[in-house]
Amino acid sequence: MRHFATILSHEIRMSLVSSSTYIAAVLFLAVMGFIFSGVLENYSAAAQETSPAAVFFQLFWLPVFFMVPLLTMKCLAEERRLGTLETLLTAPVSTAEVVLGKYFAAYFLYLLLWASTGGFFYILYKFAGDARFIDLGPLLGGYLFIAVSGLLYVAMGVFASSLSRNQAVAGILSFTLLFGIIIGVRFIDTLEVLNLATMKPFRDAIDYSNVFTHLDDFTRGVVDTRQLLFYVSGTVLALIFSILGVEAKLIHS
């Protein structure tokens, strides 16, 4: 892993001068600003039982669906389309170093964009002048959930990019995978058939992978090691499949 730091710093620099990064940033902040203003409008209309931070993070999936594909769809697909990936791997650089360097660069930008939303709460505190609007428990728990779950979401985007030469196809595949693990699992969790005794093992598996349950726990200050294991193990598997996918494409190219 001697060249990992070099690849990582190069990818971050390239991302910071890429127009797609700033398009993703503008879209992200516009959507999150709209969501945040909607939350504040509801609180101004009537008293709410939950804190603004808890409600704000409930809609985390909206920006994830478009931000992760935008950040990851080019990382491997575009390199393969241009033929630069093969050239890169002829140097004394391993496939794992390339995939991990691109993954952590995308994850860094993912965290950076989410960290920028902290400015919304800072502005709220300054203008409202009431610390009750800033409940640190749900706020810190929400950002911790974003950081932990983002490990898996970005890894899924990188995996999607490793499967295609076309970045548009990679983006659509990434969106589909994210939709399945976030919305699809939540929909399955509502099916009545899961309440049958014979379906208990399947029900437990669905409950274990329901990200909205994880979010509720994090915003209440409950950090379950099983949930951490879910995201970490899923991330490792997605990255392993990404490495294998790149190597398989190189063999058959």
HUJOGI-V185587 format. One line per field, one symbol per residue. ss: DSSP state (H for helix, E for strand, - for the rest). phi: phi as a letter, one per 40 degrees, with the letter a starting at -180 (. if undefined). psi: psi as a letter, one per 30 degrees, with the letter a starting at -180 (. if undefined). Layout:
ss: ???
phi: ???
psi: ???
//
This chain:
ss: ---HHHHHHHHHHHHH--HHHHHHHHHHHHHHHHHHHHHHHHHHH------HHHHHHH-HHHHHHHHHHHHH----HHHHHH-HHHHHHH----HHHHHHHHHHHHHHHHHHHHHH-HHHHHHHHHHH--HHH--HHHHHHHHHHHHHHHHHHHHHHHHHHH----HHHHHHHHHHHHHHHHHHHHHHH--HHHH-HHHHHHHHHHHH--HHHHHHHHH-----HHHHHHHHHHHHHHHHHHHHHHHHHHHH-
phi: .cccccccccccccccbccccccccccccccccccccccccccccacbcccdcccdccbdcccdcbccdccbccdbccccccgcccccccccbccccccccccccccccdcccccccdccccccccccgbcccbcccccccccccdccccdccccccccccccaccccccccccdccccccccccccccccccccccccddcccccccbccccccdccccgbbccccccdccccccccccccccccccccccc
psi: hfgeeeeeeeeeeeefgkeeeeeeeeeeeeeeeeeeeeeeeeefelklelleeeeeffgffefeefeeeeffffeeeeeeefgfeeeefflhkleeeeeeeeefeeeeeeeeeeeffffeeeeeeeeegjfffijfdeeeeeeeeeeeefeeeeeeeeeeffflfkfeeeeeeeeeeeeefeeeeeeeffkffffkefgeeeeeeeeegjfeeeeeeefggjjkfeeeeeeeeeeeeeeeeeeeeeeeeeef.
//
